[in-house]
Amino acid sequence: MAMKIIRYCFSIICFLPFISIAQNYTSYFMGDASDTIVSPLGGICLMGGAKENDNAMRWFLQRANGGDVLVLRTSGSDGYNSYFFNDLGVPIHSVETIVFHNAQASYEPYIIQKIQQAEAIWFAGGNQWTYVHYWRNSPVDSAINHAIRQKNIVVGGTSAGMAILGKYYFTAQNGTVTSYIALSNPFDTLVTIDSISFIQNRFLYDVITDTHFDNPDRKGRLVAFLARIYVDFGKVAKAIACDEYTAVCIDTNGIASVFGDYPNYDDNAYFIQVNCELVNHQPENCIPHQPLTWNLNGLALKAYQIKGNSLGSNSFDLNNWQLGTGGTWYNWSVSNGIFTEQIGTPVQCSTYTAKSKSEWSFLPIYPNPSSDFVNIPLSHLNRLDYTVTLYNSLGQVIPISFTLVDNTLLKINLEGLKNGLYYLVLQEKDGKTYQTKWIKYSN
């Protein structure tokens, strides 16, 4: 039998908090109990943990556009309610915190209704495995994702609440993991990386997030996470990480503004990507029970480190992952389980625009469309001194593996490629270019 306790609530307006206690969850409420109808402004706020950055939280609340704010958590109580409703000076209609006590709460109609009515949802810190275990493949994650896509709500989270917001995520199912363990054996049972669909955001569709980056030990384990994504899923992923007291706020145009208290404190955010300038991105050694090596001459990954200030005036463009303000580029790498970073140069990812037929020689390909592999005969080339590059329909370089058969046939492995149109470009040393295109499809 559910039990409800209401304090200081008059008509439908509750100016002081009331508590609703049910068997599977507890709800803490402040504000107007009616459902206001406004249009939220969307966006994502990623907070690195510890105390929240007030200006980032104001950004988050402003994106709710005066609507209803919902805090979801699996531990703790109502610490956000008064902070959001009274302390930050941003008018909102209401704030409600719902604490899940078990996975069964994810099927409560009351909670689903509250998600549907919210203009903003904040995920508190705690243990990210409880979020994954309680919510994934339940009505809760379905309702959250529907609200992001169809209602354009703003979402955000701190610590564990930030860790669950990427396409890829460290589940912490078996507990947390240090860099020493992750780099000594990237397949240790503590390194639990998942890609099963969970919270979905278009600007984080190929991203994993990490927090508490004040601790320099976190950098190495994040490289191990990216290596596992590459090996396990065949994906060239990216990462966003934050120091404590630091936030990355991403608007609907894909511009990520970094809030912190620099220069009073050394507050940083990090935008890390596999080095797209390299033809081969693959880790040299990423196998069970051996230390990770992902070095590639010290250029395996590129990281843009930004100081967060009170205005959020330093930013990074997530549309291209190349343009930023107020930051410094670093090269990250790992050799035999040892993480290294050095000052680097700005990343310059290659793009390719399909040339007209007057500018290139045709390269035959079969079969086309293709599913698992394609064959390209090379017998008509003048020499075998050439480079091979694969581009998607956006002109972005795509890593591939291929086999040269008797110097006459190029066999390209298509496993792991998304369906779509691709261009393969062979360029001889003298500059002569051969181009072909084909369609990849799944069986």
DRENFI-458551 format. One line per 2 residues: number of its first residue (from 0); their letters; for each residue x, y, z of C-alpha. Coordinates in steps of 0.2 Angstrom, whole numbers, plus 5000, padded with zeros to 4 digits. Last residue first. Example, Ala and Ser with C-alpha at 12.3 -4.5 7.8 and 13.67 -1.06 7.14 Angstrom:
2
1	sa	5068 4995 5036  5062 4978 5039 $
END
This chain:
443
442	ns	5113 4957 4775  5118 4974 4779 $
440	yk	5121 4987 4766  5136 4997 4759 $
438	iw	5134 5007 4743  5148 5010 4732 $
436	kt	5160 5024 4725  5176 5024 4715 $
434	qy	5190 5036 4713  5207 5035 4705 $
432	tk	5219 5050 4707  5235 5054 4698 $
430	gd	5246 5064 4710  5263 5057 4705 $
428	ke	5264 5046 4720  5248 5038 4715 $
426	ql	5231 5042 4724  5218 5029 4727 $
424	vl	5202 5035 4733  5187 5025 4740 $
422	yy	5171 5034 4741  5156 5027 4752 $
420	lg	5137 5028 4752  5128 5021 4766 $
418	nk	5125 5007 4779  5137 5009 4794 $
416	lg	5154 5000 4793  5158 4987 4806 $
414	el	5163 4974 4794  5167 4981 4777 $
412	ni	5184 4972 4774  5192 4978 4758 $
410	kl	5200 4966 4746  5213 4975 4734 $
408	lt	5217 4964 4719  5232 4963 4708 $
406	nd	5247 4964 4719  5245 4945 4722 $
404	vl	5230 4949 4734  5232 4965 4744 $
402	tf	5222 4964 4760  5212 4978 4768 $
400	si	5207 4986 4784  5198 5002 4785 $
398	pi	5197 5018 4795  5184 5031 4789 $
396	vq	5190 5048 4784  5175 5061 4783 $
394	gl	5169 5067 4767  5151 5068 4773 $
392	sn	5146 5053 4761  5159 5042 4770 $
390	yl	5178 5043 4765  5190 5028 4762 $
388	tv	5209 5032 4759  5222 5021 4749 $
386	ty	5239 5028 4746  5249 5023 4731 $
384	dl	5266 5016 4725  5259 5000 4716 $
382	rn	5263 5006 4699  5255 5009 4682 $
380	lh	5238 5004 4688  5228 4992 4676 $
378	sl	5230 4976 4687  5222 4984 4702 $
376	pi	5206 4975 4703  5195 4981 4717 $
374	nv	5185 4969 4728  5172 4973 4741 $
372	fd	5169 4965 4758  5155 4961 4770 $
370	ss	5139 4969 4763  5142 4976 4745 $
368	pn	5131 4986 4733  5141 4984 4722 $
366	py	5151 4967 4721  5163 4972 4714 $
364	ip	5173 4988 4711  5181 4996 4695 $
362	lf	5191 5012 4698  5187 5027 4686 $
360	sw	5201 5040 4683  5199 5057 4691 $
358	es	5197 5075 4687  5186 5075 4672 $
356	ks	5174 5063 4681  5170 5077 4694 $
354	ka	5178 5075 4711  5169 5069 4727 $
352	ty	5173 5081 4741  5185 5074 4754 $
350	ts	5188 5079 4772  5204 5077 4782 $
348	cq	5204 5080 4800  5215 5094 4805 $
346	vp	5219 5093 4824  5227 5108 4832 $
344	tg	5245 5104 4837  5251 5095 4852 $
342	iq	5258 5098 4870  5262 5081 4877 $
340	et	5253 5068 4886  5259 5051 4892 $
338	fi	5250 5036 4899  5260 5020 4904 $
336	gn	5252 5003 4901  5265 4997 4889 $
334	sv	5265 5013 4879  5249 5024 4880 $
332	sw	5246 5040 4870  5239 5057 4872 $
330	ny	5244 5072 4861  5238 5089 4868 $
328	wt	5229 5104 4861  5226 5119 4872 $
326	gg	5210 5129 4875  5202 5146 4875 $
324	tg	5192 5144 4860  5188 5128 4850 $
322	lq	5187 5122 4832  5191 5104 4827 $
320	wn	5178 5092 4834  5168 5096 4818 $
318	nl	5150 5098 4824  5155 5097 4842 $
316	df	5162 5115 4842  5172 5119 4858 $
314	sn	5170 5133 4869  5178 5146 4881 $
312	sg	5165 5160 4886  5157 5150 4899 $
310	ls	5155 5166 4909  5162 5160 4925 $
308	ng	5177 5152 4917  5181 5134 4912 $
306	ki	5199 5131 4905  5199 5121 4890 $
304	qy	5209 5105 4886  5208 5099 4868 $
302	ak	5214 5081 4867  5221 5072 4851 $
300	la	5224 5053 4852  5236 5040 4845 $
298	lg	5250 5053 4841  5264 5047 4852 $
296	nl	5272 5038 4838  5256 5027 4836 $
294	nw	5255 5025 4855  5241 5014 4859 $
292	tl	5249 5001 4870  5238 4993 4883 $
290	pq	5246 4981 4896  5243 4962 4893 $
288	hp	5230 4951 4901  5217 4952 4888 $
286	ic	5222 4961 4871  5224 4979 4866 $
284	ne	5242 4980 4858  5246 4992 4844 $
282	pq	5230 5001 4845  5221 5004 4828 $
280	hn	5221 5022 4821  5229 5018 4804 $
278	vl	5228 5032 4791  5232 5045 4805 $
276	ec	5225 5063 4804  5209 5057 4813 $
274	nv	5218 5055 4829  5206 5046 4841 $
272	qi	5196 5060 4850  5197 5069 4866 $
270	fy	5187 5084 4872  5193 5089 4890 $
268	an	5186 5101 4902  5196 5111 4915 $
266	dd	5195 5120 4931  5211 5126 4938 $
264	yn	5204 5138 4952  5203 5157 4954 $
262	py	5208 5158 4935  5196 5149 4932 $
260	dg	5180 5146 4941  5171 5134 4929 $
258	fv	5160 5134 4915  5164 5127 4897 $
256	sa	5153 5130 4883  5150 5116 4870 $
254	ig	5143 5122 4854  5132 5109 4845 $
252	nt	5119 5120 4838  5106 5114 4851 $
250	di	5117 5120 4865  5130 5110 4875 $
248	cv	5135 5115 4892  5151 5107 4898 $
246	at	5153 5109 4917  5167 5111 4930 $
244	ye	5166 5110 4949  5175 5093 4947 $
242	dc	5186 5092 4932  5176 5087 4916 $
240	ai	5178 5074 4902  5171 5072 4885 $
238	ak	5176 5057 4874  5176 5052 4856 $
236	av	5174 5035 4847  5181 5027 4832 $
234	kg	5170 5012 4832  5174 4993 4829 $
232	fd	5163 4988 4844  5174 4978 4855 $
230	vy	5191 4984 4849  5188 5002 4846 $
228	ir	5176 5004 4861  5190 4995 4871 $
226	al	5203 5007 4866  5191 5022 4870 $
224	fa	5189 5015 4888  5208 5012 4890 $
222	vl	5211 5030 4885  5198 5035 4898 $
220	rg	5208 5024 4911  5223 5034 4907 $
218	kr	5215 5051 4910  5207 5047 4927 $
216	dp	5223 5046 4936  5225 5064 4934 $
214	nd	5212 5067 4948  5205 5084 4945 $
212	fh	5196 5073 4931  5181 5069 4942 $
210	td	5171 5064 4927  5170 5054 4912 $
208	ti	5160 5054 4896  5159 5042 4881 $
206	vd	5155 5049 4864  5148 5043 4847 $
204	yl	5130 5049 4848  5134 5062 4861 $
202	fr	5128 5077 4850  5112 5068 4845 $
200	nq	5108 5063 4863  5102 5046 4868 $
198	if	5101 5039 4886  5102 5020 4884 $
196	si	5105 5009 4868  5117 4995 4872 $
194	sd	5135 5002 4870  5143 4996 4885 $
192	it	5160 4997 4894  5164 4987 4909 $
190	vl	5182 4988 4914  5181 4980 4931 $
188	td	5183 4963 4924  5200 4967 4917 $
186	fp	5200 4968 4898  5210 4984 4897 $
184	ns	5224 4975 4907  5238 4985 4914 $
182	la	5230 5001 4907  5213 4998 4916 $
180	iy	5221 4992 4932  5233 5007 4933 $
178	st	5220 5019 4927  5209 5015 4942 $
176	vt	5192 5005 4940  5175 5008 4949 $
174	gn	5164 4993 4954  5158 4978 4945 $
172	qa	5144 4986 4936  5153 5002 4934 $
170	tf	5143 5005 4918  5157 5015 4909 $
168	yy	5147 5022 4894  5145 5023 4876 $
166	kg	5132 5033 4867  5135 5046 4881 $
164	li	5124 5052 4895  5127 5039 4908 $
162	am	5143 5046 4915  5135 5063 4918 $
160	ga	5123 5057 4931  5137 5046 4939 $
158	st	5146 5063 4942  5134 5076 4938 $
156	gg	5119 5076 4926  5110 5085 4912 $
154	vv	5095 5086 4901  5086 5100 4892 $
152	in	5069 5095 4884  5067 5096 4865 $
150	kq	5049 5089 4866  5050 5075 4853 $
148	ri	5068 5069 4853  5073 5073 4872 $
146	ah	5056 5069 4878  5055 5052 4869 $
144	ni	5072 5048 4875  5067 5051 4893 $
142	as	5051 5041 4891  5060 5026 4883 $
140	dv	5073 5027 4897  5059 5026 4910 $
138	ps	5048 5014 4902  5062 5001 4904 $
136	nr	5076 4995 4893  5089 5003 4904 $
134	wy	5082 5011 4919  5085 5001 4935 $
132	hv	5101 4992 4930  5109 5007 4921 $
130	yt	5104 5020 4934  5110 5008 4948 $
128	wq	5126 5005 4938  5129 5024 4938 $
126	ng	5132 5024 4957  5128 5041 4964 $
124	ga	5127 5058 4956  5111 5066 4951 $
122	fw	5102 5066 4934  5094 5082 4930 $
120	ia	5078 5082 4919  5071 5098 4911 $
118	ea	5054 5103 4903  5045 5089 4913 $
116	qq	5028 5083 4909  5032 5067 4901 $
114	ik	5045 5063 4914  5032 5066 4927 $
112	qi	5019 5055 4919  5032 5041 4918 $
110	iy	5035 5043 4937  5017 5042 4941 $
108	pe	5014 5027 4930  5027 5017 4940 $
106	ys	5037 5005 4929  5054 5012 4932 $
104	aq	5050 5010 4951  5052 4991 4949 $
102	an	5070 4994 4947  5072 4998 4965 $
100	hf	5072 5013 4978  5071 5027 4965 $
98	vi	5072 5044 4972  5061 5057 4963 $
96	te	5065 5075 4965  5053 5088 4959 $
94	vs	5055 5106 4954  5042 5118 4949 $
92	hi	5037 5132 4938  5054 5139 4936 $
90	pv	5061 5157 4938  5080 5158 4938 $
88	gl	5087 5166 4953  5099 5152 4958 $
86	dn	5095 5149 4976  5076 5147 4977 $
84	ff	5069 5133 4965  5085 5125 4959 $
82	ys	5094 5125 4976  5078 5122 4986 $
80	ny	5075 5106 4976  5092 5100 4973 $
78	gd	5096 5092 4990  5079 5083 4990 $
76	sg	5085 5065 4995  5100 5054 4992 $
74	st	5101 5038 4982  5094 5032 4965 $
72	rl	5092 5049 4957  5080 5058 4945 $
70	vl	5078 5077 4947  5063 5085 4937 $
68	vd	5062 5103 4932  5045 5110 4927 $
66	gg	5044 5125 4915  5051 5143 4915 $
64	na	5061 5141 4899  5069 5124 4904 $
62	rq	5084 5131 4895  5086 5144 4908 $
60	lf	5087 5130 4921  5102 5123 4913 $
58	wr	5111 5139 4910  5108 5144 4928 $
56	ma	5116 5127 4933  5131 5131 4923 $
54	nd	5132 5148 4932  5131 5139 4949 $
52	ne	5144 5126 4946  5139 5111 4955 $
50	ka	5148 5105 4971  5158 5088 4968 $
48	gg	5156 5081 4951  5161 5084 4933 $
46	ml	5145 5092 4927  5138 5089 4909 $
44	ci	5124 5100 4904  5114 5095 4888 $
42	gg	5103 5106 4877  5085 5109 4873 $
40	lp	5075 5126 4873  5060 5120 4882 $
38	sv	5043 5126 4875  5030 5129 4888 $
36	it	5014 5121 4895  5013 5121 4914 $
34	ds	5008 5105 4923  4999 5110 4939 $
32	ad	5008 5106 4956  5016 5124 4957 $
30	gm	5032 5124 4967  5042 5112 4977 $
28	fy	5041 5093 4977  5050 5078 4985 $
26	st	5046 5061 4979  5051 5044 4986 $
24	yn	5051 5028 4976  5046 5009 4976 $
22	qa	5035 5008 4991  5028 5025 4989 $
20	is	5032 5041 4999  5027 5058 4993 $
18	if	5035 5073 5002  5029 5091 5002 $
16	pl	5040 5106 5000  5034 5124 5003 $
14	fc	5025 5134 4990  5014 5120 4984 $
12	ii	5000 5127 4972  4986 5115 4967 $
10	sf	4975 5120 4981  4986 5123 4997 $
8	cy	5000 5111 5001  5009 5115 5017 $
6	ri	5014 5096 5020  5009 5081 5011 $
4	ik	5013 5063 5016  5008 5049 5004 $
2	ma	5008 5031 5008  5007 5017 4995 $
0	m	5000 5000 5000 $
END
